[in-house]
Amino acid sequence: MGYGYSIRLIRLNKSADRKLLGVRLGKLCIQHDVPVSSVATKLGVSRQTVYNWFVGTTSPNPNLALRIEKFINLIK
């Protein structure tokens, strides 16, 4: 948890629907210790938006889906 992923966020991510793109992104970022600020900057959204994706509260705009998939492939 080098980048401050709280236990609460990790639990919420684990219990969220794994089919959601933002939740999958969150899982990988947590596993690979990728900071939320890096994800937000790369995708042009706020850190809060990224957190919401990670826990499944909201889903990314469909226009971002391809960029997110590319980002996921970079993390893997």
N, C-alpha and C positions, 0 to 999 in steps of 0.2 A: 504494500500500500504506500509506496513512495510518493505518490502524487496526491495523497489525501483522500483516497476513496474510503468513505466511512463504511463501517460495518453495516449500517442501515442501508446505504445505497447498494452495497453488494448483495444484501438479503433481498432487497426489492428487485434487483436485476435477476437474481436466481429464481424468484417466484413469478416473474413476468413471462408473458407468452413468447417463447423462443422463436416463433414464426415471424415476429415483428422485426423489421430491418434495424430499427434503432436499438432494440434489445440485443440483437446479435452483435451490433457494433459495440455496445456497452460491454458485453461479455468479453470480447476480444481486447478492448482497451484496458479493462481491469486485469485480464490475464497477462497482458504484455506491458503493463504499466505505462500506457500512453496517456499523457495528461489531457484532461478535458479541454483546457485552453488551446492545445494544439489542434484538436478535432474541430473546435469552434472556429478557429482562425482559418483552417484549411477549407472548411465548408461555408464560411461566411455567415455564420449564425452566432447567437449568444451562447455563453456557457450554460445558462439556465435551460435553453432549448435542448442542448445536448444531454443534460441531466434528465430532462423530461423524456427524451427518447430512450435513454438507458433503462429507465424504470417502466416504460410502456405507457406513461401518462398521455403522451402525444406521439404521433407518428411523423416522420419526415415528409415534407412536401414531395409529391411524386417527381417533381422536376429535379430533386436532389438525389433520387434513387441511384442513378448511374454513377454519380460522383462518390456516393457512399459505398457502393459496391467496389469501386476502384480503390477506395481508401481501405476497405476491409481486406482486399487482396494484398495491399502493401503491408499490412500488419501481420498477416499470416506468414 
